[in-house]
Amino acid sequence: MTLLSVTEIERELRANALAIGRQCLPGAVEEGSHLCAGSIAGEPGQSLKLAIRGDSKGWWRDYAGTDGGDMLDLIMATQGCRSKGEAVAIAKQWLGKDDDFGRVRHAPPSADELAARAERLRLIQEREAAKAAQTRTAKIKGARALYLHALARGIAGTPVEAYLQGRGLRAGDRWPGALRFHPEVYNKELGDKAPAMLAPMFLADGTHVATHRTWLQPCARRGWTKLDVGSPKMVIGPMRGAFVPINKGASGKPMSAMPEDEPVYMTEGIEDAIVVRMARPEARIICAVNLPNMGMVVLPAAARRLTIVADRDTKPTAIDALERAIAAQQARGLDVRLVMPPVGFKDLNEWLLMGHAAREA
């Protein structure tokens, strides 16, 4: 029988990265080209990312710490292995592989060894769960501190208002109260502080868990625009399942106390949410910030109807993510409806802007 090399085993592990990843990280969620978990303990979260497609397939990293590596490293980290040899043995078992080396040199683990391995894994999981909880708490604290900072204030008369007006948006009686302006928010890409629009992200029970930031810059021709960096919009804090409240609707009540069967509109971006607010000032409107999170938002039991206002994105990954989001909300018993801008427009805000341009031409 042919001897399997570690290189060959690792190659097969990479080829089966998704299946092996789910075995190692039972609470992980597939998002685009990655399997995401909170830590090597395998709980839901975003800190640990395992590539399941593309050139980096089979490589992982825990961004909340320093752990990372190939698939054997993942098995070793998550299964309580004391050596790479133990990880190789587990990998061959999962892959259904056997060889002369495996039969001759490796006896099946004894009951004591299996118990010891389980205990090591339990201790690892407890330690990682505690570390993940501490990290989550610290990130939430940072997100709240930024939003409630003494320099942050309402957006009337600020660069945020100028930016929104430049996007063709109008306040109506007033701008959404959740939006704030902060003159000095640090941007890592810029390496300096810049003005920013801040928006809190809440869970349906009213817990503030994250803060969305849109950095801004002045432009001689266009007024205030998004900062010219790769990622002018970012979130601080664990945003999974959270949303930005844009409009409480006719009831004026917080989401946790919303009336029975009150319809909810959910957009991907803040600007699109304000477009919906302009057209439906009586509606309850929230912003999920990104497409995958649209499926993760859990509405209160009083919610029955959800209208998802999506971008018209033709990329297969975006279409798949939208379909998964709709399916996830339908699985929770919601009557889900879909609204998109007309063909030829990326999102509602672009449609609004083009309409303004046509009227002014």
N, C-alpha and C positions, 0 to 999 in steps of 0.2 A: 504494500500500500504506500502511496506517495506521501512523503513528509511535508506537512504544511508549514511554511515559514511565517514568521510574525508579520512580514510585509504583506503576504497573501491574505492573511486573516484580516489585517487592517483594511486592505483593499475591499474585501467583501463586507466588512462593517460599514465602510463609507457608502458602498452601493446600496446598503439597507439602512441608511442613516435614520430615516423616519421611523421605521419599525423598532430599531434598536433604541432610538431616542425615547420613544414612548415607553419602552420597557424600563429604561433608566429613570425617566422623569414622568411619572404617572399623571401628574397634574398639569403637564405642559399643554400649551395651545398652539396650533399651527397658525402662523401669521405670515403670509407671503412666502418668502424663500427660507423662513426660519421656524424652528420650534422653540417657543419661549416659555421659560419657567422662572420662578422666583429665586431659586438657588439649586445647588446639587441635591437638596432634600426633595426636589421634584414638585413643590407646591406651585399653584398658579402665580404668575408674575411676569415681569419684563426684564429682570436683571440678567438672567442667563439666556444666551441665544445660541442655538445649534443650527448651523447651516444645513439644510436638507436638499438644496438645489444649487446649481451653479458651480463655479470653479472652487469655491470654498467648502463644498459639500463634505460633511463629516468632521468639520472643525467647529469647536465651540469656545465660548468665553463667558465668564461671569463678570459683568461690568461693575458689579457692586464690590468686587474683590480683585484677587489676582489669579484665580483659578482659570484654567483653559487648557486646550490641547486637542489631541485626536480622539477617535472613538474609544480606543483602549484606555486612554486617560479618563474618559467619561465613565466607563464601566468601573474602573478602579476607584474613582471618587465617589460613585453613588452606591456601590455594592459592598463597601466595607473591606475591600481587598488590602492585604498587607504588602503585596508585591505585584509586579507586572505579570508574573507567571500565573497568579490566581486569576487576574483579569483575562489572560489569554484562555485559560481553561473555561471560564464562564462564557467567553465569546464563542468558543468552539461548540459549547453546549447549545447556545442560543441559535447558532448558525446551522446546527445539525451536522457538524463536521467531526470527523475522527481520523486519526492517523496512527501509524506505528509508534511514533514518539508519544502520542497521547496515551496509548494503551500500555506501553511498556513503562514509561516513566511516571505517569500520574495515576495514582490510585484514587478511587472516588473518595470525596471528603467524608470523614467520620461524622457521627452525630454530634460529637463534642465540637468539631471544627465548624460545622454548620451553625451550631448554637453560638459559638464565639463570633462567627462572621455576622450573624444576625444582631448580636449585641453591639458589635462595632458599628454596624449600619444604624442601629437605633440611636447610639450616642452621636453619630455624625448628623443624623437628621434633627435631633434635638438641638444640637449646637447651631446648625444652619438655620433652623426655624427661629431660634432666639435672635440670631444675628440679622435675619431678614426682618423680623418684627422691629428691632431697634433701628434698622436702616429706614424702614417705612415710616416709623414715627418721626425720625429726624427729617425726612423729606417733606412730610406733611407740615411739620413745624416751620420749615424753611419757606414752603409755599405760602402759608398763612402770614408769616412775618413780612414777606415781600408785598403781598396784597394790602396788608394793613399798615405798611410803613408810613411814617409821618409825612414823607414827601409825596405820597400818592393821594390823588384827589379826583373828584368828578371830572368828566371830560369836557364840559362846556367851556368854550374859550381856550382850549388847549390844542396842541398839535394833533391829538387823537381826533378831535372834532374836525379839524381841517383835513386830515387823512380820509375820514369817513365821507365827508362832503365831496372830496375829490373823487371818491368812488361812486358818486351819484346818489349817496344815501342821505336820507332826511330823518330828523329826529321825531317829527310829529310834535306832540305836546312836550316831550322830553326824550333824551337818550336813555337807553337801557341803564338802569341804576347799577347793574353789576359791573359795568365797564369803568375803568379808572385810568388815569394818566400818571406815570412816574417819569420824572425828567432824567433819572440816572440809573439805568439797569445794566449791569455788566453783561457783555456779549463776548463769548469765548473766541469766536471767529475774528471779531474786530479787535479783540485784545484791549478793549476799553469800554467805558459806559456810554450808553446812548438812550434817548427818549424811547418810551415804550408804552403800548396799550396793554393793560393788565385785565384779565378776566378770570374770576374764580371758577373752579370746577367742583361741583357737588355730587354726592351720591343722592339717591332719591329720598333718603331719610334726613337730608339737610346737612350732612357732614362735609365740611370743606376739606378736600384731600389734595388738591393740586391747583396750580395757577398757570394760566396760558399767557404767554408773552408775545407781542408783535412789536418788533423794534422798528423805529421810524427814522427817517432822515429828511432834511429839507432839500428840495430840488427847485432850481431857478425857474424851470419851465413848467413843472407840474405841481408845485407846492409840496406838501408833505406826502411822502411815499414810503413804502417798505424799505428797510435798510438793505443796501446792496451787498448782501453776503449770501452764502449758500443756503442757510436756513434762517430766514428772518422771523420765523414763527417757531417757538419751542414751548414745551411744558415742563414745569418743575413740580415734582410730586408724583405719586402713583395714580395716574389718571384712569386706569382700567375701570370701565363701567361708570365713569363720572361724566358730567356735562356742564356746559355754561348756560345758566338761565338767562334768556334774552327777554322773554315776555311772559308775565303771569296770566295773561288773558283776561277775559271779562270778570272772572271770579276774584282776581287780585290776591289769591291765596298761594302760599308756598306749595311746592310740588308735594310735600308730605301730607298736605291737607287738601289736595285738589278734589273738586267735586266728582261724584260718580259719573263715569262715562264722558268726561270732558275730553275732547279731541286734542291730541298733541302733535305738533309739527317738529320734526328733527332734521337739522341740516348738518352738513359736514363742516362748513366754515362760519365764522362769526359774521362776515359781511353778507353771506347768503341769508343768514337768520334775520338780519335787519331788513333785507329785501322782503322777506315773508312778512315781517312785522309791519312794513309799510302797506302791504296789500291786505293783511289780515290782522289789524290791531286788536281784534277781540280774541285772537287765538293764543293758546299756550305754546311757546316756541322755545326750543332748546337747541344747543349746538354740541355735537359729539366730538368735534375737532378733527377726527379722521375717520376713514371708512370702516376699518376693522372695529373701532370702538362703537360704531352704530349698532352692532349686534351684541355688544357687551352691556349696554345701558339697560338696567332693570328698572322699569317703571313701577309705581305703586299699584296695588291691587285695584284701585279705583279706575285706572286707565283701561280703556277698552279699544280705542281707535288710535292708530299711529300713522301719520303721513310722513314718509321718508322723502325728503327733498334732496335728490342726489345730483352730483355733477354728471355731465354727459361725457364720460370717459370711455373710450373704445378699446383701451388696453385689456387683453384677456384677464390679467391678474386683477384689475379693478372690477371688471364685470363679475368675476368669480367672487370677489370680496363682497360686492353688493348683494349678490344672490345669497351668500352665506348670512349676511346681516339680516336680510328679509326673513330667511328661514328661521333664524334664531329668535326673532321677535314673534313670528307666527307660532313657533313652538311654545311660547309663553302664553298663548291664547289670545293674542292681539289681532284685531282686524287691521292688516297693514296695506296701505296704499302707497303708490310710488308716483312722484312728480319729478319731471326733468325739464330743463330749458329746451327750447326748440333746437332742432338739428342745426349744427353750425356754431353753437355757442357752448363754451366750456362749462359755465355755471350761471346761476341766476344773476349774479352781480355783473358778469360780462354782458349778458343780455340786456340788463338795465342800462349799462353804460353805452352800448351800441344804439339803444333806443334814443338816449339823450343826444348822442352824436348825430343821428339821422335827423332829429328834429331841429338841431342847430345848423345843419348844413344848408 
